[in-house]
């Protein structure tokens, strides 16, 4: 299928399902389904309360306004398997810009296409900028559509500001900042005029009063409905700083046990298959400052159940391999294998990790590892498009499994870059963060519980040390700062250690550098989780499973450092040795029956 054909199908789908686009001459007066706390419509936001600080109770906020153009479920169909394979995010973004320029009657289509582009290329600041501009234009267009559009306009304006703030968070170009700030100002002005309860108290005779009323109105209509944590996320992300490294004080403010790190997307976001700008902004802020964020109901229950059945079957079939590994384990307890590893270092033999076969059912047909929302979030949090699944495994803690040890999955590959990327902090305060640039992680770990963990069930949910992915001090050599803090159990560490209960369908995304540990399983049943490692294409996690090697590599002289230097090349050589042996035994044609041919057997990309 060509891109032009796929794009034609996409536009046809939008035109036939979008009420604001079916009539290009007469604007529709249809209003959005605005939800009360008693509504149970699938497009209504969830009424589930977000945990708030215990300091001061806030009044019941106005329900979130969700405009019709953002609730239509056609996006899910557009992104269905097959069609999205032929349309890149860049192509959709370019098409959206072209349609946006054609006039106001095409704005609803442009807005939907921009929303899809934010899912496929969520790390692109220009995409979020253009999405925000299109939303603002559509909000202004509703002024010409008569009465009954006020709530739609409010929803569009809230999303406008969230989109543009997302662009700034992703480093929108310096030349764009003034333009973005101007549009944010215009959006808040229009919101003030749209909301009678706000504008009735506004005084335009005094610019300071007017600006304050404008900010108060935005807070009331767009921020308070999303809870205190969203407000705290905005303050943390917008805190002026001379450094691009999050400060520890802001981490302590946002990453609290009371507010937690679990985000619940609204039903309309799940129905359309695209998260709102405000939801993405909160996820991004939590991940940046806390190093971990959980998103509820991202995976469907039936898909989780299929994976759980497959995981338990694979683990049971690995029993003989587990028995052999117990016999040969060393004094430290843990054992690293090529596909099976004993992660329990206490001697209890109760925590195992097993690699799963991605090309075999049920793991290749589940819409879990390749879930489009999950892959999109991984691209956002790693700030790039070239994301691959580096690890697909299950970690199972058996009944009686003791608590695990604190660790990060890999060493921070950027730890010593701080001096190159920014000025050091001259403050002698040991709790000041390194002022070098805090780079996105090379990998995002996704933990998916396959049954309910934590809460009233003592089966050992994972525990995280929030903020430990960030270099803490100005001293490059102080790699063990967080370890010392945990050993001493300082008040700082006690406030940041988070046990995270979760239900099946929730995904927990953590920075690959973050310190964490498995909890003790005091229940009478195994606790399986799916462990997915998404990494940038250039990065490879070689720390958690051993690679196969040739006998020649084992006999290399020069010590372990020299073996490590040539280890990756030798793993490739090991594969070639096996292939030669197979040809010797089964004939030259045998490899064609088991080995995929890429590009007709020729290299697709040459050296550059």
ROVO-373781 format. One record per residue (C-alpha): x, y, z; residue in three letters. Coordinates in Angstrom, 3 decimals, decimal comma. Each point is the difference from the previous one (the first is absolute). Layout:
% ROVO-373781
         c1         c2         c3     r
          X          Y          Z   ALA
...
END
This chain:
% ROVO-373781
         c1         c2         c3     r
      0,000      0,000      0,000   UNK
      1,458      3,381     -0,977   UNK
      0,044      3,013      2,283   UNK
     -2,410      1,875     -2,256   UNK
     -2,575     -2,802      0,119   UNK
      0,334     -0,362      3,761   UNK
     -0,341      3,752      0,474   UNK
     -3,094      0,010     -2,196   UNK
     -1,577     -2,675      2,199   UNK
      0,917      1,971      3,111   UNK
     -1,613      3,225     -1,268   UNK
     -3,076     -1,896     -1,193   UNK
     -0,380     -1,499      3,465   UNK
      0,280      3,404      1,624   UNK
     -2,460      1,607     -2,408   UNK
     -2,599     -2,724      0,507   UNK
      0,152     -0,050      3,782   UNK
      0,775      3,561      1,056   UNK
     -3,203      2,072      0,304   UNK
      1,979      3,210     -0,136   UNK
      1,496     -1,016     -3,339   UNK
     -2,953     -1,436     -1,901   UNK
     -1,426      3,420     -0,843   UNK
      2,650      2,413     -1,226   UNK
     -2,381      2,897     -0,616   UNK
     -2,135      0,178      3,114   UNK
      1,710     -0,461      3,377   UNK
     -1,600     -2,477      2,328   UNK
     -1,542      1,098      3,293   UNK
      0,492     -3,382      1,640   UNK
      1,388      0,279      3,486   UNK
      2,299     -2,329      1,847   UNK
     -1,147     -2,502      2,598   UNK
      0,936      1,920      3,152   UNK
      0,135     -2,318      2,939   UNK
     -1,202      0,315      3,550   UNK
      1,284     -2,102      2,855   UNK
     -2,978     -2,332     -0,456   UNK
      0,521     -0,637     -3,715   UNK
      0,985     -3,457     -1,166   UNK
      0,396      0,724     -3,713   UNK
      3,053     -1,497     -1,671   UNK
      1,136      3,462     -1,072   UNK
     -0,252      1,500      3,479   UNK
      3,153      0,453      2,051   UNK
      0,565     -2,406      2,813   UNK
     -1,216      1,189      3,395   UNK
      2,725     -1,984      1,733   UNK
      1,770      2,324      2,413   UNK
      3,679      0,715     -0,419   UNK
      1,782     -0,152      3,365   UNK
      0,699      3,467      1,313   UNK
      2,212      1,491      2,644   UNK
     -1,276     -0,064      3,550   UNK
      0,809      3,675      0,533   UNK
     -3,196      1,784     -1,049   UNK
     -3,228     -1,380     -1,496   UNK
     -1,076      1,499     -3,311   UNK
     -3,618      0,646     -1,039   UNK
     -1,656     -2,391     -2,429   UNK
      1,283      1,092     -3,414   UNK
     -2,075      0,630     -3,094   UNK
     -0,080     -3,171     -2,160   UNK
      2,444     -0,038     -2,908   UNK
     -1,540      1,329     -3,210   UNK
      0,564     -2,449     -2,855   UNK
     -0,789      1,448     -3,468   UNK
     -1,638     -2,261     -2,562   UNK
      2,894      0,207     -2,427   UNK
      2,270     -1,569      2,633   UNK
     -2,373     -2,813      1,034   UNK
     -0,759     -1,557     -3,365   UNK
      1,274     -3,575     -0,052   UNK
      1,073      0,088     -3,666   UNK
      3,638      0,414      1,032   UNK
      0,013     -3,549      1,298   UNK
     -1,101     -1,274     -3,408   UNK
      2,616      2,126     -1,753   UNK
      2,712     -1,427      2,186   UNK
     -1,209     -3,581     -0,348   UNK
      2,529     -2,606     -1,021   UNK
      0,709      0,244     -3,707   UNK
     -0,813      3,602     -0,833   UNK
      2,509      1,537      2,406   UNK
      2,766     -2,093     -1,555   UNK
     -0,210      2,055     -3,167   UNK
     -0,300      3,464      1,506   UNK
      2,973      1,427      1,849   UNK
     -0,520      2,625      2,660   UNK
      1,905      2,499     -2,158   UNK
     -2,307     -0,625     -2,951   UNK
     -3,091      0,477      2,164   UNK
      1,478      3,139      1,541   UNK
      0,730      1,501     -3,423   UNK
     -3,492     -0,872     -1,210   UNK
     -1,514      1,600      3,103   UNK
      1,946      3,212     -0,627   UNK
     -1,213      0,103     -3,614   UNK
     -3,619     -0,543      1,013   UNK
      0,339      2,598      2,785   UNK
      0,981      2,584     -2,616   UNK
     -3,055     -0,709     -2,179   UNK
     -2,456      1,884      2,200   UNK
     -2,127     -0,214      3,126   UNK
     -2,466     -2,498     -1,449   UNK
      2,792     -2,623     -0,035   UNK
      1,226      0,695      3,535   UNK
     -1,681     -3,022      1,649   UNK
      1,832     -2,359     -2,367   UNK
      3,305      1,791      0,563   UNK
     -0,451     -0,217      3,773   UNK
     -0,604     -3,745     -0,140   UNK
      3,022     -0,565     -2,236   UNK
      2,214      2,096      2,266   UNK
     -1,225     -2,052      2,988   UNK
      0,979     -3,216     -1,792   UNK
      3,432      1,473     -0,792   UNK
      0,568      0,728      3,703   UNK
     -0,474     -3,698      0,666   UNK
      2,301     -1,216     -2,757   UNK
      2,702      2,654      0,570   UNK
     -0,668      1,169      3,566   UNK
      3,547      1,309      0,513   UNK
     -0,343      2,637     -2,750   UNK
     -0,382      3,488      1,467   UNK
     -1,051      1,422     -3,375   UNK
     -2,865     -2,495     -0,238   UNK
     -1,325      1,042      3,413   UNK
      0,410      3,660     -1,000   UNK
     -2,001     -0,414     -3,201   UNK
     -2,631     -2,054      1,821   UNK
     -0,406      2,808      2,523   UNK
     -0,326      2,622     -2,757   UNK
     -2,668     -2,078     -1,784   UNK
     -1,953     -0,478      3,236   UNK
      0,116      3,752      0,627   UNK
     -1,264      0,747     -3,499   UNK
     -2,842     -2,475      0,474   UNK
     -0,878      1,545      3,370   UNK
     -0,183      3,444     -1,620   UNK
     -2,110     -1,449     -2,830   UNK
     -2,615     -1,148      2,514   UNK
     -0,700      3,686      0,709   UNK
     -1,722      0,136     -3,411   UNK
     -2,136     -3,066      0,712   UNK
     -2,549      1,639      2,279   UNK
     -1,103     -0,942      3,481   UNK
      0,548     -3,437      1,487   UNK
      3,704     -0,289     -0,874   UNK
      1,411      1,444      3,225   UNK
      0,939     -3,317      1,610   UNK
      1,587     -1,292     -3,203   UNK
      2,033      3,180     -0,093   UNK
      1,160     -0,456      3,586   UNK
      1,233     -3,517     -0,749   UNK
      1,805      1,147     -3,132   UNK
      1,691      2,857      1,844   UNK
      1,147     -2,221      2,873   UNK
      1,478     -2,417     -2,513   UNK
      1,570      2,899     -1,901   UNK
      1,973      1,126      3,044   UNK
      0,983     -3,584      0,926   UNK
      1,267     -0,641     -3,554   UNK
      2,088      3,150     -0,055   UNK
      1,384     -0,673      3,474   UNK
      0,930     -3,478     -1,222   UNK
      1,870      1,613     -2,921   UNK
      1,938      2,218      2,405   UNK
      0,789     -2,976      2,246   UNK
      1,504     -1,777     -3,011   UNK
      2,216      2,978     -0,785   UNK
     -1,920      1,913     -2,645   UNK
      2,414      2,208     -1,910   UNK
      1,048      3,265      1,581   UNK
     -1,511      1,940     -2,905   UNK
     -3,367     -1,661      0,623   UNK
     -0,216      0,826      3,703   UNK
     -1,401      3,504     -0,453   UNK
     -2,593     -1,231     -2,485   UNK
     -1,008     -2,869      2,273   UNK
     -0,286      2,281      3,021   UNK
     -2,151      2,391     -2,034   UNK
     -2,418     -2,776     -1,026   UNK
     -0,177     -1,276      3,595   UNK
     -0,889      3,547      1,059   UNK
     -2,695      0,215     -2,679   UNK
     -1,424     -3,367      1,061   UNK
     -0,283      1,101      3,622   UNK
     -1,593      3,300     -1,071   UNK
     -2,607     -1,850     -2,056   UNK
     -0,598     -2,420      2,863   UNK
     -0,665      2,955      2,302   UNK
     -2,534      1,462     -2,447   UNK
     -1,622     -3,404     -0,528   UNK
     -0,555     -0,777      3,678   UNK
     -2,647      2,318      1,572   UNK
      0,940     -0,949      3,548   UNK
      3,549      1,137     -0,745   UNK
     -0,653      3,090     -2,114   UNK
     -2,561      1,424      2,423   UNK
      2,776      0,648      2,500   UNK
      2,522      1,183     -2,567   UNK
      1,079      3,617     -0,143   UNK
      1,588      1,111     -3,256   UNK
      0,752      3,444      1,375   UNK
      3,010     -1,347      1,823   UNK
      2,343     -2,231     -2,009   UNK
      1,401     -1,689      3,102   UNK
     -3,495     -0,874      1,219   UNK
     -0,939     -1,207     -3,456   UNK
      3,042     -2,286     -0,253   UNK
     -0,695     -1,422      3,440   UNK
     -3,671     -0,632     -0,833   UNK
      1,117     -1,679     -3,206   UNK
      2,360     -2,320      1,855   UNK
     -2,622     -0,709      2,669   UNK
     -2,536     -0,889     -2,672   UNK
      2,442     -2,361     -1,727   UNK
      0,765     -1,603      3,346   UNK
     -3,707     -0,504      0,733   UNK
     -1,056     -1,354     -3,409   UNK
      3,084     -1,868     -1,220   UNK
      2,248     -0,899      2,943   UNK
     -2,168     -0,693      3,053   UNK
     -2,164     -2,624     -1,791   UNK
      3,145     -2,070     -0,520   UNK
      1,043      0,041      3,652   UNK
      2,805      1,404      2,086   UNK
      2,691     -2,194     -1,519   UNK
     -0,599      1,483     -3,449   UNK
      0,360      3,467      1,495   UNK
      3,218     -1,072      1,737   UNK
      1,304     -1,530     -3,250   UNK
     -0,507      3,319     -1,784   UNK
      1,778      1,935      2,717   UNK
      2,940     -2,440     -0,007   UNK
      0,367      0,027     -3,789   UNK
     -0,213      3,778     -0,221   UNK
      2,310      0,806      2,900   UNK
      2,673      2,457     -1,226   UNK
      3,434     -1,555      0,194   UNK
      3,473      0,570     -1,383   UNK
      0,343     -3,741     -0,365   UNK
     -1,831     -2,598     -2,062   UNK
      0,413     -2,516      2,801   UNK
     -3,036     -0,348      2,304   UNK
      0,666      1,280      3,488   UNK
     -0,364     -2,328      2,950   UNK
     -2,316      2,433      1,768   UNK
     -2,445     -0,131     -2,922   UNK
      0,252     -3,789     -0,051   UNK
     -0,988     -0,075      3,673   UNK
     -2,922      2,338     -0,689   UNK
     -1,459     -2,012     -2,883   UNK
      1,010     -3,538      0,899   UNK
     -1,891     -0,663      3,213   UNK
     -1,604     -3,138      1,358   UNK
     -3,244      1,926      0,565   UNK
     -0,421      1,027     -3,643   UNK
      1,639     -3,102     -1,448   UNK
      1,078     -0,445     -3,622   UNK
     -3,026     -1,820     -1,462   UNK
     -1,816      1,730     -2,860   UNK
     -3,515     -1,008     -1,067   UNK
     -0,763      0,947     -3,630   UNK
     -3,579      1,106     -0,561   UNK
     -2,357     -2,390     -1,792   UNK
     -0,209      2,243     -3,077   UNK
      3,799     -0,244     -0,380   UNK
     -0,139     -3,775      0,125   UNK
     -2,909     -0,089     -2,451   UNK
      1,812      2,082     -2,616   UNK
      3,393     -1,651      0,604   UNK
      1,844      3,306      0,483   UNK
      0,906      1,621      3,316   UNK
     -0,819      3,656      0,572   UNK
      2,737      2,617      0,199   UNK
     -0,721      0,552      3,702   UNK
      0,330     -3,719      0,792   UNK
      3,231     -0,291     -1,985   UNK
      1,368      3,099      1,759   UNK
     -0,654     -1,504      3,436   UNK
      1,550     -3,344     -0,987   UNK
      3,048      1,810     -1,384   UNK
      0,447      2,092      3,164   UNK
     -0,311     -2,989      2,359   UNK
      2,499     -2,023     -2,020   UNK
      2,467      2,883     -0,218   UNK
      0,011      0,839      3,702   UNK
     -0,965     -3,309      1,655   UNK
      1,495     -2,437     -2,517   UNK
     -3,145     -2,148      0,097   UNK
     -3,632      0,377     -1,046   UNK
     -2,894     -2,479     -0,114   UNK
     -2,807      0,247     -2,554   UNK
     -3,172     -1,890      0,848   UNK
     -2,103     -2,069     -2,432   UNK
      2,452      0,372     -2,887   UNK
     -0,190     -3,735     -0,795   UNK
     -3,350     -1,760     -0,385   UNK
     -0,821     -2,663      2,650   UNK
     -0,472     -2,777     -2,550   UNK
      3,415      0,739     -1,501   UNK
      1,603     -0,132      3,455   UNK
     -1,679     -3,339      0,707   UNK
      1,322     -1,522     -3,246   UNK
      3,520      1,078      0,886   UNK
     -0,318     -1,327      3,561   UNK
     -1,018     -3,454     -1,214   UNK
      2,925     -0,065     -2,432   UNK
      2,457      1,214      2,646   UNK
     -0,974     -2,615      2,591   UNK
      0,167     -2,748     -2,620   UNK
      3,493      1,096     -1,135   UNK
      1,179      0,180      3,610   UNK
     -1,308     -3,481      0,733   UNK
      1,742     -1,384     -3,116   UNK
      3,262      1,529      1,237   UNK
     -0,085     -2,068      3,229   UNK
      2,824     -2,390     -1,037   UNK
      2,171      2,981     -0,932   UNK
     -0,747      1,644      3,357   UNK
      0,939     -3,179      1,857   UNK
      3,354     -0,183     -1,800   UNK
      0,697      3,661      0,745   UNK
     -0,646     -0,499      3,732   UNK
      2,656     -2,702      0,090   UNK
      2,633      2,145     -1,697   UNK
     -0,674      3,325      1,716   UNK
      2,898      1,738      1,676   UNK
      0,438      1,184      3,568   UNK
     -1,709      3,315     -0,797   UNK
     -3,272     -1,730     -0,818   UNK
     -0,817      1,704     -3,301   UNK
      0,759     -1,626     -3,342   UNK
     -0,010      1,623     -3,455   UNK
     -0,987     -2,183     -2,949   UNK
     -0,662      0,637     -3,677   UNK
     -3,789     -0,163      0,360   UNK
     -0,566     -0,810      3,680   UNK
      1,456      1,808      3,009   UNK
     -0,333     -0,541      3,731   UNK
     -0,490      3,493      1,431   UNK
     -0,238     -1,054      3,653   UNK
      3,315      0,582      1,779   UNK
     -1,214     -1,142      3,415   UNK
      0,164     -3,717     -0,724   UNK
     -3,765     -0,467     -0,039   UNK
     -0,074     -0,712     -3,774   UNK
     -3,337      1,793     -0,188   UNK
      0,439      2,850     -2,531   UNK
      0,541     -0,924     -3,662   UNK
      0,179      1,823     -3,301   UNK
     -0,789     -1,884     -3,209   UNK
      0,359      1,377     -3,514   UNK
     -3,103     -0,546     -2,119   UNK
     -0,091     -0,937     -3,715   UNK
     -1,382      3,048     -1,815   UNK
     -0,599     -1,915     -3,244   UNK
     -2,149     -2,681      1,628   UNK
     -3,623      0,219      1,192   UNK
     -1,363      1,483      2,098   UNK
      2,697      2,666      0,232   UNK
      0,002      0,985     -3,663   UNK
     -3,774      0,502     -0,232   UNK
     -0,912      1,827      3,201   UNK
      0,205      3,739     -0,758   UNK
      2,016      0,356      3,181   UNK
      3,684      0,442     -0,885   UNK
     -1,055      1,829     -3,172   UNK
     -2,875      1,909      1,611   UNK
     -0,070      3,300     -1,895   UNK
     -0,559      2,165      3,088   UNK
      2,816     -1,751      1,837   UNK
      2,426      0,314     -2,905   UNK
     -0,986      3,655     -0,438   UNK
      0,677      0,789      3,666   UNK
      3,383     -1,742     -0,247   UNK
      0,909      2,228     -2,949   UNK
     -1,032      3,070      1,983   UNK
      1,964     -0,927      3,124   UNK
      3,147     -0,921     -1,946   UNK
     -0,396      2,996     -2,352   UNK
      0,384     -1,810     -3,286   UNK
     -1,732     -2,124     -2,648   UNK
      2,374     -2,968     -0,263   UNK
     -1,367     -2,132      2,838   UNK
      0,401     -3,773      0,150   UNK
     -0,976     -2,701      2,489   UNK
      3,278     -1,068      1,568   UNK
     -1,426     -2,340      2,640   UNK
     -3,228     -1,996      0,207   UNK
     -0,025     -2,113      3,129   UNK
     -1,979     -0,952      3,059   UNK
      1,149      0,451      3,586   UNK
     -1,726     -2,431      2,367   UNK
      0,338      0,096      3,763   UNK
     -1,136     -3,216      1,617   UNK
     -1,786     -0,235      3,373   UNK
      2,456      0,759      2,776   UNK
      2,245      2,087     -2,240   UNK
      1,854      2,541      2,179   UNK
      0,353      3,670     -0,847   UNK
      2,497      0,686     -2,775   UNK
      3,060      2,237      0,040   UNK
     -0,012      3,621     -1,145   UNK
      1,548      0,462     -3,440   UNK
     -0,159      1,803     -3,311   UNK
     -0,254     -2,250     -3,037   UNK
      2,998      1,577     -1,745   UNK
      2,706      2,490      0,799   UNK
     -0,836      3,507     -1,148   UNK
      1,810      0,344     -3,357   UNK
     -0,210      3,796      0,307   UNK
      1,213      0,353      3,589   UNK
      3,384      1,424     -0,952   UNK
     -1,413      2,258     -2,737   UNK
     -1,153      2,642      2,478   UNK
      3,204      1,994     -0,187   UNK
     -0,231      0,090     -3,783   UNK
     -3,678      0,913     -0,195   UNK
     -0,205      2,858      2,521   UNK
      1,702      1,933      2,776   UNK
      0,538     -1,680      3,337   UNK
     -1,823      1,181      3,068   UNK
      2,311      1,855      2,361   UNK
     -2,422     -0,405      2,890   UNK
      1,498     -2,177      2,727   UNK
     -3,431     -1,214      1,083   UNK
      0,138     -3,787     -0,358   UNK
     -3,673     -0,107     -1,010   UNK
      0,388      2,285     -3,008   UNK
     -0,406     -1,694     -3,346   UNK
      2,800     -0,002     -2,540   UNK
     -0,643      2,949     -2,303   UNK
      1,153     -1,812     -3,121   UNK
     -2,636     -0,859     -2,561   UNK
     -2,268     -2,871      1,042   UNK
     -0,291     -2,132     -3,121   UNK
     -2,935     -2,295     -0,788   UNK
      0,657     -3,650      0,806   UNK
      1,206     -2,427     -2,672   UNK
     -2,660     -2,420      1,178   UNK
     -3,430     -0,103      1,629   UNK
     -0,993     -3,049      2,035   UNK
     -3,670     -0,924     -0,042   UNK
     -1,376     -2,193      2,782   UNK
     -3,454     -1,474     -0,657   UNK
     -1,540     -1,906      2,937   UNK
     -1,798     -3,114     -1,217   UNK
     -2,126     -0,066      3,162   UNK
     -0,752      2,527      2,695   UNK
      3,068      0,891      2,051   UNK
      0,155      1,845      3,290   UNK
     -2,919      1,631      1,741   UNK
     -1,586     -2,650      2,212   UNK
      1,950     -2,780     -1,730   UNK
      3,468     -0,582      1,561   UNK
      1,574     -1,347     -3,192   UNK
      2,873      2,475     -0,336   UNK
     -0,629      2,975     -2,287   UNK
      3,095      1,687     -1,389   UNK
      1,482      2,836      2,069   UNK
      1,677      3,048     -1,545   UNK
      2,385      2,683      1,247   UNK
     -1,500      3,028     -1,717   UNK
      2,530      2,467     -1,353   UNK
      2,954     -2,404      0,135   UNK
      0,416      0,137     -3,794   UNK
      1,400      3,535      0,332   UNK
      3,682      0,603      0,863   UNK
     -0,179      1,506      3,479   UNK
      3,199      1,970      0,526   UNK
      2,563      2,117     -1,745   UNK
      2,681     -2,628      0,537   UNK
      0,253     -2,257     -3,067   UNK
      1,714     -2,700      2,053   UNK
     -2,834     -0,234      2,529   UNK
     -1,844     -2,798     -1,766   UNK
     -1,205     -1,633      3,244   UNK
     -1,734      3,024      1,513   UNK
     -3,482     -1,528     -0,184   UNK
      1,301     -3,314      1,372   UNK
      1,452      1,748      3,037   UNK
     -3,237      1,884      0,557   UNK
     -1,964     -3,272     -0,012   UNK
      2,474     -1,762      2,271   UNK
     -0,381      2,804      2,523   UNK
     -3,783      0,122     -0,542   UNK
      0,044      3,780      0,000   UNK
     -3,295      1,927      0,201   UNK
      0,482      0,914     -3,673   UNK
      0,102     -3,636     -1,080   UNK
     -2,884     -0,996      2,247   UNK
     -2,161      2,649     -1,651   UNK
      0,895     -1,204     -3,516   UNK
     -0,220     -3,802      0,392   UNK
     -3,319     -0,941     -1,600   UNK
     -1,800     -3,350      0,033   UNK
     -2,238     -0,016     -3,061   UNK
     -3,108     -2,229      0,069   UNK
     -1,513     -0,653     -3,424   UNK
     -2,769     -1,924     -1,715   UNK
      0,195     -2,071     -3,208   UNK
     -0,047      2,329     -2,995   UNK
      2,071      2,657      1,766   UNK
      3,425      0,680     -1,493   UNK
      2,839      1,323      2,143   UNK
      2,657      1,884     -1,957   UNK
      3,335      0,653      1,675   UNK
      3,250      1,590     -1,044   UNK
      2,488     -2,839     -0,559   UNK
      2,383      1,835      2,386   UNK
     -2,492      0,151      2,906   UNK
      0,688     -1,994      3,170   UNK
     -2,716     -2,535      0,823   UNK
     -0,548     -3,405      1,571   UNK
     -2,526     -2,814      0,065   UNK
     -2,164     -0,349      3,076   UNK
     -0,349     -3,074      2,189   UNK
     -2,695     -2,446     -1,113   UNK
     -1,799     -0,983      3,200   UNK
     -3,013     -1,438     -1,823   UNK
     -0,597     -3,641     -0,886   UNK
      0,124      0,546     -3,789   UNK
      2,730      0,903     -2,504   UNK
      0,129      3,672     -1,020   UNK
      0,746      0,309     -3,740   UNK
      0,725      3,294     -1,744   UNK
      0,801      0,697     -3,628   UNK
      3,298      1,837     -0,355   UNK
      0,500      1,995     -3,204   UNK
      3,147      1,927     -0,780   UNK
     -0,397      2,682     -2,668   UNK
      3,293      1,551     -1,066   UNK
      1,355      2,286     -2,676   UNK
      1,220     -1,998     -2,970   UNK
      3,636      0,856      0,722   UNK
     -0,153     -1,230      3,614   UNK
      0,154     -3,601      1,136   UNK
     -0,542     -1,278      3,532   UNK
      2,739     -2,575      0,422   UNK
      0,013      0,121      3,790   UNK
     -2,922     -2,234      0,944   UNK
      0,496     -3,144     -2,089   UNK
      3,216     -1,629     -1,157   UNK
      0,708     -0,251     -3,720   UNK
      1,178     -3,245     -1,637   UNK
      3,691     -0,088     -0,913   UNK
      2,456     -2,229     -1,809   UNK
      2,633     -2,104      1,743   UNK
      2,609      2,218     -1,624   UNK
     -1,388      3,045      1,814   UNK
      0,188     -1,832      3,350   UNK
      3,691     -0,693     -0,673   UNK
      0,894      3,619     -0,810   UNK
      2,963      1,295      1,963   UNK
     -0,009      3,430      1,620   UNK
     -2,641     -0,384      2,673   UNK
     -3,718      0,767      0,230   UNK
      0,385      3,544     -1,332   UNK
      1,300     -1,306     -3,319   UNK
     -2,775     -2,576     -0,204   UNK
     -2,560      2,721      0,597   UNK
      1,563      2,115     -2,742   UNK
     -0,439     -2,727     -2,614   UNK
     -3,086     -1,685      1,474   UNK
     -2,591      1,414     -2,389   UNK
      1,998     -0,974     -3,088   UNK
      0,517     -3,500      1,375   UNK
     -3,738     -0,470      0,535   UNK
     -0,438      0,693     -3,706   UNK
      2,774     -2,463     -0,745   UNK
     -1,734     -2,616      2,173   UNK
     -3,085      0,280     -2,218   UNK
      2,128     -0,463     -3,128   UNK
      1,638     -3,100      1,514   UNK
     -3,416     -1,536      0,673   UNK
     -1,150      0,775     -3,549   UNK
      3,082     -1,678     -1,465   UNK
     -0,663     -3,074      2,138   UNK
     -3,634     -0,138     -1,141   UNK
      1,030      0,218     -3,658   UNK
      2,565     -2,728      0,566   UNK
     -2,615     -2,341      1,477   UNK
     -3,199      0,871     -1,917   UNK
      1,225      1,517     -3,248   UNK
      0,291      3,495     -1,458   UNK
     -3,756      0,434     -0,527   UNK
     -0,911     -0,615      3,637   UNK
      0,675      3,578      1,130   UNK
     -2,663      1,245     -2,428   UNK
     -2,621     -1,887      2,020   UNK
      0,814      1,659      3,325   UNK
      1,664      3,338     -0,794   UNK
     -1,871      3,068     -1,238   UNK
      1,392      1,638     -3,123   UNK
      0,149      3,780      0,172   UNK
      0,108      1,946     -3,260   UNK
      0,488     -3,131     -2,064   UNK
      2,978     -0,985      2,090   UNK
      1,833      3,260     -0,686   UNK
      0,817      2,768      2,430   UNK
     -2,789      2,563      0,092   UNK
      2,157      2,832      1,318   UNK
      3,609      0,626     -0,885   UNK
      2,654      1,589      2,132   UNK
     -0,023      3,767      0,212   UNK
END
